[in-house]
Amino acid sequence: MSSSPRVSKPKPPSTTPTPATPAAVTPMGWMHTARFLTTAAQLHHLPALDTPEIAFVGRSNAGKSTCINTLTQQKQLAFASKKPGRTQHINLFALGKQGITDAVLADLPGYGYAAVAKMDKLRWQQVMANYLVSRENLTGIVMMCDPRHGLTDLDDILLEVIRPRVEQGLKFLIILTKADKLTRAEQAKALSIARLQAGGGEVKLFSALKKQGVDEVAKLLWDWTHPVESAAAPAPAEPPEDEPEALDE
């Protein structure tokens, strides 16, 4: 008596979960990871780091703290004193996933406030100058400027201090803050003037209120500190050129 053919049972579906594709890091998401690292009143108190560092500088009342807080989407990361000129320390903020620091933001004291004692002004200016000239891991400098007043004599002095390093490849950006207070024509004029003064650096309009320029600046800072990733990313496809309209005969 012949045996009936054996019927193979279908294998149950695999229960092993497929690993999820990690979400791509966006510049704004990266900026949101900012967290306090340390503070120092003197340059030699700062830790020696080998990660890219970006310094934020500017006159008191130029909107530096507001700019940092807007970029990082945190209301009180950078301390904005009610009495401008009172912040006398260099504050460092780490960027990157928890436990990993791939870049650092340095918030330098505001300068130029008239009510501050002259000796304090000189000391802060010397600390800042030493930092900007000698900080080895410094990758870029972001200068805040209120476009309603333009670059001042103190801003020009700072530009002269950093010019040699910018010529050697240090990244440099002027952010024209409070751009929402200007008309379109005034914005265009302020951009033109600042570009002439930037000495090869970039210039961006910025408004914390209107969120103007926020994404652009975050992307630029990402590119400064992640040159390999930025170079490997595919360039966006250029839109096809519009065909010229036929002329009426």
Backbone hydrogen bonds in HBPLUS format (Angstrom, degrees):
<---DONOR---> <-ACCEPTOR-->    atom                        ^
c    i                          cat <-CA-CA->   ^        H-A-AA   ^      H-
h    n   atom  resd res      DA  || num        DHA   H-A  angle D-A-AA Bond
n    s   type  num  typ     dist DA aas  dist angle  dist       angle   num
A0030-TRP N   A0026-THR O   2.83 MM   4  6.07 156.5  1.88 158.4 165.7     1
A0031-MET N   A0027-PRO O   2.91 MM   4  6.14 156.9  1.96 145.9 152.0     2
A0032-HIS N   A0028-MET O   3.07 MM   4  6.25 142.5  2.22 139.4 148.9     3
A0033-THR N   A0030-TRP O   3.08 MM   3  5.50 157.4  2.13 110.6 117.6     4
A0034-ALA N   A0031-MET O   3.19 MM   3  5.81 165.3  2.21 119.8 122.0     5
A0035-ARG N   A0094-ALA O   3.02 MM  59  5.38 142.9  2.16 142.9 153.9     6
A0094-ALA N   A0035-ARG O   2.76 MM  59  5.38 141.9  1.91 164.9 163.1     7
A0037-LEU N   A0092-LEU O   2.80 MM  55  5.31 157.4  1.85 151.4 144.6     8
A0038-THR N   A0092-LEU O   3.37 MM  54  5.32 153.8  2.44 124.6 130.2     9
A0092-LEU N   A0038-THR O   2.83 MM  54  5.32 177.0  1.83 164.6 165.6    10
A0040-ALA N   A0090-ILE O   3.00 MM  50  5.32 145.2  2.12 138.1 149.1    11
A0090-ILE N   A0040-ALA O   2.78 MM  50  5.32 169.4  1.79 161.1 159.4    12
A0045-HIS N   A0042-GLN O   3.06 MM   3  5.49 155.5  2.13 110.5 118.3    13
A0046-LEU N   A0043-LEU O   3.08 MM   3  5.60 161.3  2.12 114.8 120.6    14
A0104-VAL N   A0052-PRO O   2.89 MM  52  6.29 142.9  2.03 154.2 164.0    15
A0053-GLU N   A0137-ASN O   3.06 MM  84  5.88 140.1  2.23 153.4 148.7    16
A0139-THR N   A0053-GLU O   2.72 MM  86  5.34 169.3  1.73 149.0 152.9    17
A0140-GLY N   A0053-GLU O   3.39 MM  87  6.82 155.9  2.45 146.0 147.7    18
A0054-ILE N   A0104-VAL O   2.85 MM  50  6.29 158.7  1.90 161.1 167.3    19
A0106-ALA N   A0054-ILE O   2.78 MM  52  5.95 160.5  1.82 152.7 151.9    20
A0055-ALA N   A0140-GLY O   2.97 MM  85  6.43 155.5  2.03 155.4 154.1    21
A0142-VAL N   A0055-ALA O   2.73 MM  87  6.05 166.9  1.74 170.5 173.6    22
A0056-PHE N   A0106-ALA O   2.76 MM  50  6.04 162.9  1.79 175.6 173.2    23
A0108-LEU N   A0056-PHE O   3.12 MM  52  6.04 167.0  2.14 160.4 164.5    24
A0057-VAL N   A0142-VAL O   2.86 MM  85  6.21 163.8  1.89 160.7 164.6    25
A0144-MET N   A0057-VAL O   2.81 MM  87  6.22 161.2  1.85 154.4 159.6    26
A0111-TYR N   A0058-GLY O   3.32 MM  53  6.54 147.6  2.43 125.6 134.6    27
A0062-ALA N   A0059-ARG O   3.10 MM   3  5.51 141.7  2.25 138.4 134.6    28
A0060-SER N   A0111-TYR O   3.07 MM  51  5.48 148.3  2.17 130.1 134.1    29
A0067-CYS N   A0063-GLY O   2.97 MM   4  6.05 150.3  2.06 142.2 150.4    30
A0068-ILE N   A0064-LYS O   3.03 MM   4  6.35 162.9  2.06 155.7 159.1    31
A0069-ASN N   A0065-SER O   2.93 MM   4  6.14 167.6  1.95 154.0 157.6    32
A0070-THR N   A0066-THR O   2.91 MM   4  6.01 147.9  2.01 142.7 151.5    33
A0071-LEU N   A0067-CYS O   2.94 MM   4  6.15 162.9  1.97 152.7 157.0    34
A0072-THR N   A0068-ILE O   3.02 MM   4  6.18 156.0  2.08 150.0 156.2    35
A0073-GLN N   A0069-ASN O   2.96 MM   4  5.73 109.9  2.47 128.7 143.7    36
A0074-GLN N   A0069-ASN O   2.99 MM   5  5.05 150.1  2.08 144.5 151.3    37
A0073-GLN N   A0070-THR O   3.27 MM   3  4.94 149.4  2.37  93.7 102.7    38
A0086-ARG N   A0083-LYS O   3.21 MM   3  6.04 144.4  2.34 147.9 151.5    39
A0091-ASN N   A0107-ASP O   3.07 MM  16  5.09 165.6  2.09 142.8 142.8    40
A0107-ASP N   A0091-ASN O   2.76 MM  16  5.09 170.0  1.77 158.2 159.5    41
A0093-PHE N   A0105-LEU O   2.81 MM  12  5.05 154.1  1.88 149.5 156.6    42
A0105-LEU N   A0093-PHE O   2.81 MM  12  5.05 162.1  1.84 149.7 155.1    43
A0095-LEU N   A0103-ALA O   2.88 MM   8  5.19 148.5  1.98 160.5 151.8    44
A0102-ASP N   A0095-LEU O   2.86 MM   7  6.03 150.0  1.95 151.4 161.4    45
A0100-ILE N   A0097-LYS O   2.76 MM   3  5.25 158.9  1.81 141.9 144.2    46
A0116-VAL N   A0113-TYR O   3.34 MM   3  6.02 168.1  2.35 120.0 123.5    47
A0120-ASP N   A0117-ALA O   3.09 MM   3  5.33 119.1  2.48 101.5 116.1    48
A0121-LYS N   A0117-ALA O   3.02 MM   4  6.38 158.4  2.06 154.2 160.8    49
A0122-LEU N   A0118-LYS O   2.96 MM   4  6.26 163.1  1.99 155.0 158.5    50
A0123-ARG N   A0119-MET O   2.99 MM   4  6.19 157.6  2.04 144.7 151.0    51
A0124-TRP N   A0120-ASP O   2.92 MM   4  6.13 169.3  1.93 157.4 159.6    52
A0125-GLN N   A0121-LYS O   2.89 MM   4  6.06 165.9  1.91 154.0 158.4    53
A0126-GLN N   A0122-LEU O   2.99 MM   4  6.14 151.4  2.07 144.1 151.4    54
A0127-VAL N   A0123-ARG O   2.98 MM   4  6.26 159.2  2.02 151.2 156.8    55
A0128-MET N   A0124-TRP O   2.86 MM   4  6.11 166.3  1.88 157.4 161.0    56
A0129-ALA N   A0125-GLN O   2.89 MM   4  6.00 161.2  1.92 144.5 150.2    57
A0130-ASN N   A0126-GLN O   2.94 MM   4  6.08 164.7  1.96 148.4 152.6    58
A0131-TYR N   A0127-VAL O   2.94 MM   4  6.14 156.4  2.00 146.1 153.2    59
A0132-LEU N   A0128-MET O   2.87 MM   4  6.09 171.3  1.88 158.9 160.2    60
A0133-VAL N   A0129-ALA O   2.99 MM   4  6.07 146.2  2.11 146.8 155.6    61
A0134-SER N   A0130-ASN O   2.88 MM   4  5.78 156.1  1.94 147.7 153.9    62
A0135-ARG N   A0131-TYR O   2.93 MM   4  5.21 155.0  1.99 145.0 146.2    63
A0138-LEU N   A0135-ARG O   3.34 MM   3  5.56 163.2  2.37 109.1 112.9    64
A0171-LYS N   A0139-THR O   3.09 MM  32  6.24 159.7  2.13 154.1 147.9    65
A0141-ILE N   A0171-LYS O   2.94 MM  30  6.27 146.3  2.06 133.8 141.5    66
A0173-LEU N   A0141-ILE O   2.93 MM  32  6.33 151.4  2.01 161.6 168.2    67
A0143-MET N   A0173-LEU O   2.81 MM  30  6.24 162.9  1.83 164.1 168.3    68
A0175-ILE N   A0143-MET O   2.81 MM  32  6.06 166.6  1.83 159.6 164.1    69
A0145-CYS N   A0175-ILE O   2.94 MM  30  6.08 144.3  2.07 173.0 165.5    70
A0177-THR N   A0145-CYS O   2.97 MM  32  6.02 138.0  2.15 139.5 151.1    71
A0149-HIS N   A0146-ASP O   2.95 MM   3  5.77 159.4  2.00 125.8 131.4    72
A0150-GLY N   A0146-ASP O   3.03 MM   4  6.13 142.1  2.18 143.3 153.2    73
A0156-ASP N   A0152-THR O   2.95 MM   4  6.31 154.5  2.02 150.0 157.3    74
A0157-ILE N   A0153-ASP O   2.97 MM   4  6.29 148.1  2.07 144.8 153.3    75
A0158-LEU N   A0154-LEU O   3.06 MM   4  6.34 158.7  2.10 146.7 151.7    76
A0159-LEU N   A0155-ASP O   2.90 MM   4  6.20 153.6  1.97 148.7 156.6    77
A0160-GLU N   A0156-ASP O   3.03 MM   4  6.32 149.1  2.13 144.0 151.5    78
A0161-VAL N   A0157-ILE O   3.06 MM   4  6.40 145.5  2.18 143.3 153.0    79
A0161-VAL N   A0158-LEU O   3.06 MM   3  4.98 118.5  2.46  92.4 107.9    80
A0162-ILE N   A0158-LEU O   3.09 MM   4  6.43 156.0  2.15 154.3 159.0    81
A0163-ARG N   A0159-LEU O   2.93 MM   4  5.82 127.6  2.21 141.0 154.2    82
A0165-ARG N   A0162-ILE O   3.00 MM   3  5.47 118.7  2.39 112.2 126.9    83
A0166-VAL N   A0162-ILE O   2.95 MM   4  6.20 156.3  2.01 157.6 165.1    84
A0167-GLU N   A0163-ARG O   2.91 MM   4  6.12 158.1  1.96 157.2 162.6    85
A0168-GLN N   A0164-PRO O   3.17 MM   4  6.39 127.3  2.47 130.8 144.0    86
A0168-GLN N   A0165-ARG O   3.06 MM   3  4.91 131.6  2.30  90.4 104.2    87
A0170-LEU N   A0165-ARG O   2.93 MM   5  5.49 164.6  1.95 143.1 139.0    88
A0169-GLY N   A0166-VAL O   3.03 MM   3  5.15 161.4  2.07 105.4 110.9    89
A0202-GLU N   A0172-PHE O   2.96 MM  30  6.36 162.8  1.99 149.3 147.2    90
A0174-ILE N   A0202-GLU O   2.80 MM  28  6.22 159.8  1.84 152.0 157.1    91
A0204-LYS N   A0174-ILE O   2.98 MM  30  6.45 155.8  2.03 161.8 167.8    92
A0176-LEU N   A0204-LYS O   2.84 MM  28  6.12 168.1  1.86 161.6 165.6    93
A0206-PHE N   A0176-LEU O   2.91 MM  30  5.68 145.6  2.03 156.5 145.3    94
A0181-LYS N   A0178-LYS O   3.07 MM   3  5.86 167.7  2.08 121.8 125.8    95
A0179-ALA N   A0206-PHE O   3.00 MM  27  5.57 174.4  2.00 144.9 144.1    96
A0182-LEU N   A0179-ALA O   3.06 MM   3  5.54 165.2  2.09 118.0 120.5    97
A0187-GLN N   A0183-THR O   2.84 MM   4  6.11 152.3  1.92 152.3 160.6    98
A0188-ALA N   A0184-ARG O   2.99 MM   4  6.23 162.6  2.02 150.7 154.4    99
A0189-LYS N   A0185-ALA O   3.05 MM   4  6.28 156.8  2.10 146.0 152.3   100
A0190-ALA N   A0186-GLU O   2.91 MM   4  6.07 160.7  1.95 147.4 152.7   101
A0191-LEU N   A0187-GLN O   2.93 MM   4  6.15 156.9  1.98 151.3 157.5   102
A0192-SER N   A0188-ALA O   3.09 MM   4  6.30 161.6  2.13 146.5 150.9   103
A0193-ILE N   A0189-LYS O   3.04 MM   4  6.31 163.7  2.07 153.8 157.5   104
A0194-ALA N   A0190-ALA O   2.98 MM   4  6.08 168.1  1.99 150.4 154.1   105
A0195-ARG N   A0191-LEU O   2.95 MM   4  6.06 153.6  2.02 150.5 157.3   106
A0196-LEU N   A0192-SER O   3.34 MM   4  6.57 146.2  2.46 139.6 147.1   107
A0196-LEU N   A0193-ILE O   3.16 MM   3  5.35 126.0  2.47  99.0 112.2   108
A0197-GLN N   A0193-ILE O   3.25 MM   4  6.59 137.2  2.44 139.7 151.4   109
A0197-GLN N   A0194-ALA O   3.06 MM   3  5.00 126.9  2.35  93.0 107.4   110
A0198-ALA N   A0194-ALA O   2.89 MM   4  5.92 120.0  2.26 143.3 158.9   111
A0201-GLY N   A0198-ALA O   3.15 MM   3  4.99 158.8  2.20 102.3 108.5   112
A0207-SER N   A0212-GLN O   2.96 MM   5  4.81 150.5  2.05 135.4 134.7   113
A0211-LYS N   A0207-SER O   2.74 MM   4  5.34 116.1  2.15 134.8 149.8   114
A0212-GLN N   A0207-SER O   3.06 MM   5  4.81 124.7  2.38 129.4 138.0   115
A0217-VAL N   A0213-GLY O   3.00 MM   4  6.11 163.1  2.03 151.5 155.2   116
A0218-ALA N   A0214-VAL O   3.03 MM   4  6.24 166.7  2.05 154.0 158.0   117
A0219-LYS N   A0215-ASP O   2.94 MM   4  6.11 158.9  1.99 149.5 155.0   118
A0220-LEU N   A0216-GLU O   3.00 MM   4  6.22 152.9  2.08 144.3 152.0   119
A0221-LEU N   A0217-VAL O   2.95 MM   4  6.22 162.9  1.98 157.0 160.4   120
A0222-TRP N   A0218-ALA O   2.99 MM   4  6.18 152.9  2.07 144.6 152.5   121
A0223-ASP N   A0219-LYS O   2.95 MM   4  6.20 159.3  2.00 147.7 153.0   122
A0224-TRP N   A0220-LEU O   2.93 MM   4  6.23 152.5  2.01 148.1 155.9   123
A0225-THR N   A0221-LEU O   3.18 MM   4  6.37 153.4  2.26 144.7 150.1   124
A0226-HIS N   A0222-TRP O   2.83 MM   4  5.81 125.4  2.13 148.6 163.4   125
A0230-SER N   A0226-HIS O   2.95 MM   4  6.08 163.8  1.98 159.1 164.5   126
A0231-ALA N   A0227-PRO O   2.95 MM   4  5.96 150.1  2.04 137.5 145.1   127
A0232-ALA N   A0228-VAL O   2.98 MM   4  6.17 146.3  2.09 145.3 154.6   128
A0233-ALA N   A0229-GLU O   3.06 MM   4  6.20 133.9  2.29 143.1 153.7   129
